[in-house]
């Protein structure tokens, strides 16, 4: 009995000893704990990790605006079976591009399949956009399922402590000042050689100073333009694409020069709105000066000064010289080309014609609309020489060669990529209707509709507040018609200066044939119209003064009094137009906030009602909405409802765009923001019925300045719909 007890005790002791030894061996063989910010790995047989060291080394704590950084994420399958992983990269305001831009953000999360023990390296190109001195977290995550509603199995984050610009923003303003000072000294050296040079120099300084002040003020008050937002986004893509011209933008219908300039400004000085608008501010101000010298060389100093003043105070030119769009720069380059061509043609100096071809090539590399200068030049040469052989003169050939040489790099790139932007534009414009503002009218309606369209940019900022608005509008209609007829008569008499400016005026007005009406394209006609108007006014005034001084009284039957009364009538309307133009132009920076101020008003309305988990949708490009989401720090997602029937930009055509009804129904966003024109055109009756069953129209906004009768102006009326209850 005693032996049995001892044996039992020995067995129990032996069992306990073996358990303790086993536990000790297991503890000794276990790996030590490693500190990490990784999320604990799932107990499932499927597992994966992110290489922390490689990720942290790829993200510097100090970044420079405009430079592209490669964020490296190495994912390893640590499980024992092939696994699908979803890889995501997040950072603040990721989808609205407030701090960083990455073309790959739209493809996130990315799925990859890895065999056990296999690693895969992924690179994400991100470009800092704005100067910032806060802590910005960039985090990589991997999931085993769709990230929506699931937890990551591993994550790694790095902190960017500071984003700075390559150069201080103050250096931009100093650079602009030195550049303008250099231009001043160059002009002074050229102008002071002649007796009247001091007067020209004084006029130049005053014109530029007033123009720069008005356009700079307008740039600080005008709202973001839709196309401006697109160009701004394009400059980000150029930077993120290592300064390469992406194929998607080759097919967009715009050459790359302007977006390269915006990218350069962003790279050096950051991406604030006023910074990227400096190109247009300076271009618009210099355009006024060039207009003075062009008109002076054509028809004298009085005409030059008057026409330059009219352009200086033109409300629409002020507005578009304060936005980061192509028109201000294109118009400047076109006027430089036209000016140097006229000087070279009149003085028979080839170097001026060479400069003309060079500036026209630059204008063509900014916007293809500059091509209208070519037929205008050819028509003028043939008209004055009365022979087509004159186009083969050596100086004309030199002009052509410089133009072709300047556009060669861009056109060669398009040719290599098999892209024909002119053909795409013609198919878009004159093909099947693809845009709501696209409309074709009979020929007999083009002229009256053209007069009305021309009135819009001349008087836009005067409507509806100007007390004598009707008189101002009447003056525009009458003077446009009389001015063109007057110069046609002088052209038929063989006056070279009048025929030169008339041909360019008609070339610019030919843009009205475009079924997609762009009122801002009429800006290209403004300098020539103001030159013609000023010329007619001074000629009429001179005739009246001469006849009055000679006291030549004739019988009424000769028609003398009828002619005099007609000229007095025209001069009276000219005075009304000139005074109104200057008066409205002085007020423009303070009252005109742009054609897209309704977007700002709508987003400000949403700002006061939105919650953190809300979603905003709309059928339009997202760039302009992103800007206001970032400006108001909303940090809510915006989803574009555009759906393309074929792969995007496989062939550039707006007819591919359709409303993604399924996305709208399934997402059920809190807010729908839309312009009235798009809502009427892209939303069918069925989806409109569904919207009004589930949403209330809570806000509608028009600009307080401008007209509403043009069909193309529907994009200025914006609506906000909010989900019920």
Secondary structure, DSSP 8 states (H G I E B T S, - for coil): -HHHHHHHHHHHHHHHHHHHHHHHHHHHHS------------SSS--EEE-HHHHHHTS-SEEETT-EEEEEEEEEE-SSS-EEEEEEEE-TTTTTTSSEE-GGGGG-SEEEEE-TT-EEEEEEEEEE-S-B-S-EEEEEEEESS-STT---SEEEEEEE-EEE-SS-HHHHHHHHHHHHHHHHHHHHHHHTTSTTHHHHHHHHHHHHHHHHHHHHHHHHHS---HHHHHHHHHHHHHHHTTT---HHHHTTT--SHHHHHHHHHHHHH---HHHHTHHHHHHHHHHHHHHHHHHHHHH-HHHHHHHHHHHHT-HHHHHHTTSSSHHHHHHHHHHHHHHHHHHHHHHT-HHHHHHHHHHHHHHHHH-GGGGHHHHHHHHHHHHHHTSGGGGGSHHHHHHHHHHHHHHHHHHHHHHHTT--HHHHHHHHHHSS--STTB----HHHHHHHHHHHHHHHHHGGGTTT-TTHHHHHHHHHHHHHHHHHHHHHHHHTT-HHHHHHHHHHHHHHGGGG-SB--GGGGHHHHHHHHHHHHHHHHHHHHHHHHHHHHT----GGGTHHHHHHHHHHHHHHHHHHHHHHHHHHHHHHHH---TTHHHHHHHHHHHTT--TT-EEEESS-SHHHHHHHHHTT---EEEE-EEESSSTTSS--GGGEEE-HHHHHHH--SEEEEEHHHHHHHS-HHHHHHHHHHEEEEEEE--SSS---SGGGGGG-EEEEEE--
